[in-house]
Every structure is written in structure tokens, then in C-alpha cells.
């Protein structure tokens, strides 16, 4: 004979299990770290969540590298150690230094993935897997405020061939830690329950003296930066999509 609901709830309450079935769980709060762009940090509720897998995605020349540099600079300014797994070996040290990144606090791991592998797809896939293993080792080491995995120019088919369990394993590694695990790519790769995805793209702008084409900004004849739109997609929130204009400065 089944127990009445009141008796069942009483037993669950006695074992401190009543919240699992009888009440809705409150949203889990995670520490956040500011990325250094005030408008963005406000909409993110303080910044990118620590202990979660988050993503920064967008096409080439969308401002994603500028935002990555800004995040690395903000973290090193706080005195944190940061790491970048640069799968395609495209990181520019001079631009990074000009963006304010403290290079003494940066671990830079250079990969061998190429954007156009031709007939060497298998070698390229192995290079991607090696970069991912390096990323995993850095996360396991701990003590980093931000660890980024930059595969923004990697072939899409190579990313899609990675097992979905890859991202679940990364989430388990960083959960409960103070590390921001950031995936940088041309399109979303993984989503965790409390992480976020930030999509960036050049913003359409009216052609004028200082603007040319799709958000490309010039000062006289010199490149001055980009006008971009950042679209925030966060799980466990109502009104998932928030779009806001940002500007980048040329280094």
C-alpha cells in the first residue's frame, strides 16, 4: 500500500531529503570574475563565472581576440596566473602586451593545428587532440584564474569529431574551483548548466568619416578598432539573449 504524500514528505524531511522532491532547488550561485569591460560585466552579473566552462565565439574579425586579450589582461591585473592553449599558434605577443597582459603571469602553450590541412586531416586531428590534452593537464594543475583553449581558426569538422564527453569531463574538472575555463571558437562547442556563451560579431554601422563598412573604424588612414555586438546566452536565466554594442581599440 503506497504511503500518503504527507507521510512521504515527513520521511524525506527527517533524512534532510525533502528539497529533492518537494521544493524547487534555488539557482546555484558561482563566483564571477570581471572581464574588464564595464558594460559587459554589468550584463554578466559581475563577469564570467568561475568553476564553469564558458565560450567566446564569433567569426574572424569579429572582435573575439580583442575580448580574449581583455579578459587575460584583467585577470593578470588582479594578480592571477592565466594560461592559453593556442592550438593554431596564432597568438601575437606584441599585441597581447599592448593590450595590458602581464606576460610574466601567462603560460602560453603553442599547438600545431592548421586551418587548411588538405590531405593531412588525420595529422591535424591528432594535433587538436594533443592540444586538448595539454588543456586538460593545465586545468588539473589548478592555480590558474583563467585557462583559455583557442581553436577559433580550426576546421569545424575537426572540432565536431571530438567526443561530446570531452566537454563534460572539462566541466567536472573545474566545477567548484576558482578557474574560468574558456573555449574560444568560431561557433559554440559545449554548454554547461551554469556557464555562458558570448557570441560576438561586427556591428552594421553607417558609413561616415570614422566608420567604414561593417563596424570597421578608422582614424584618418589608420585602423582605430571595431564596433561589435556581443550577444550573451546564459543558461538558467529568463530572456536568454541579451545584445549590447561594444567597441575595441586597435593595439
N, C-alpha and C positions, 0 to 999 in steps of 0.2 A: 504494500500500500504506500503510495507516494506521500512524502511529508508535505504538510501545508506550507505555503510560502512563508508565513510568519516564523514557523519553526526553522525552516531552512536558513532564513536570514539571521536568526538568532545563533545558529550553529556557526555560520560564517563569521559573524561578529565576534564570537568567542575565540575564534582562531585568527582574528585580525585579517580575514579574507573578504570582508563584506564589500570593500571597494571594488573588487574584481568583477562582481556580478550585479550589484545593486545600485551602484552610483557611477557616474561618468568620471573617468580619470581626468584630472586637470592637465592642461598642456605643460610639457616639460620645458623648463627654462634653462637655457645654456648661456654661459658667459659669451660676450661678444667682444671683438677687437676692432677698433676703428680702422678704416682703410685710408683715412686722411683726406677724404673728400666730404666736406660737411653735409652737403645736400644728400649725398648717397647714404652716409652714415645715419642721418635722421630717418630716412625711409627704411633702412635696415634694422632700426631699433637699436642702434649703437655700433653696428658693424657686422662683420662676418662671424658666424657662430664658431666657437672653439669646440673641439671634440666632435666635429661633424665633417662629412665630405660635401664640399660645395663646388660649384662650377662657374667658370668665367668663359663664356662662349661668344663667338662672333666671327664674321668673315675677315679676310685680310683687309688691312687698312680701316678697321672699324674702331680702333682705339683700345683694343683688348691688351696690347703690350704696354701701352701707357698706364692703364689701370693696374696691371700686374706690377709694374715698376713702382707705382704709387703705394701699393699695398706692402711691397718689400721695404720701401723707404720708411713707411710709417712704423713697421714692425722693428726695424733696426734702430729707429729713433727712440723707441721705447726700451732699447737695450736688449732686445730679444735676438736669438740666433734664428736665421732663416736658411732654407735650403731650396735650391731649384734644380730639378732634374730636367735638363734641356735636351730632350730626346733627339732633336734635329740639329743641335749645335748651332743655334742662331742667336744666342744671347750676345748683346753688344755691351762690353764692359764700360766703354766711354759714355754711352747713353745712360747706362744704369747709374754711373757715378754722378752724371749731371742731374739725374732725377732725384738725387739725395740718398741713394742706397749706400749704407756703410759696408763696403766690400770686405772689411775685416770680420764682419759678422755673417757673411754669406758663404755657404757651401754650394759650389757650382759643380754639378755632375754633367758631363758632356756625353751625349749619345751619338749614335751612328745611323739613325733612321734618315732616309731620304724621301723627298716628296714625290719623286717620279722614279720608282725602282726599275721600270722596264721589265726585263726578263728575270730580275733578281728578287722577285717577290718573297720567296722563302727566306732569303738572307735578311731582307727588310723586316719580315715578321719576327725573326729571331732577335734582331736588333731592338725592336719595340719591346719584346718580352724581357730582354736584358735591362732595358731602361726601367721597366715596371718593377723588376726585381730590385734594382737599386733604390727605387722609390720606396718599396716595401721595407728595405733594410733601414733607410733613414727614419721612417715612421716608427719602426720598432726601437730604434736607438733613443727616441724621446728627446727632451730638452730643446726642441725647436718650437718657436711660436708660430711659424708658418712654413709649410712644406708644399711646394708647387710642382706639379707634373705637367710640363708644357709639351703638348703634342699637336699644337694648333695647325701646323702645316703637314701633318702626317696624312697619308692616304686614308680616306674614310673606310675603305674595305678592311684595312689592317686593324683599325680600331674596333670595328664591328666583329671581327673574328675573335677578339678577346672574350673569354667566358664571362657571363653575367655575374658569376660568383666572385669574380675579381673585385668588383666594387663593394660587394657585401663583406668581403674579407677586410678591405681597407676600412670600412665603417667600424667593424669590430675592433680594429687596431687602435683607432683614435678615440673611440667613444669613452667619455669620462676624462679625457686628457685636456690639456690646455693648448693643444696644437690645432691650427686651422689646416685642414687637408684640402688643397685647391687643385682641381683639374682644369686645365686651360686647353680649349679646343675650338674647332670651327663649328661644332654642333654638340648638343648635350650627349653625355656618355653615361652618366649614372645619376641617380637621385636617392638621397636618404630621407628618412622621415622628417628630420628637422634641419637638414642642410638647405641650401638655397642655390638657385641657378640665376646668374646675372647674364642676360643677353645684351650685347652692345652692337650698334650699327650706326653708320654715318647718317646724320640727320639732313633731310632735304632743307636747303636754305635758298633764299632769294639771292640771285647773283648781284653783287654790288662791288664797291671799291675794295672791300676787305674780304669778300666771300666769292668763291668760285666753285660752281658745280655743287656736288653733294656734300656740303658741310666742310669743304677744304678751305682753310682760312690762310690768307696771305697778308703780310705787311710789306707794302711796296712790292718788291720782287722776291722776298724771302718767305719761305714757308713758316707760318706762325702757329699752326696747330690744327685741330679738328673740332668741329661741332658734332657731338654724337648724342644718340638716345640710348639710355640704359633701361632695359625692361627687367624688372625684378619678379621672379617667380619663386614664391615661398610655399612650402607645404604647411599644413595645419593653420592656414590663415584664410580669412574670407576676402574675397576680392583679390585673387592670387596675383593678377597682373598690375603692376604699377610702372608707369613710364615717366621718366624725367630727363630733361636735357642737361648735358654736361659739356664741358669744354676741356680739351687737352692742350698742353703747351709744348711746342717743339723743343727738343733738347739739343 
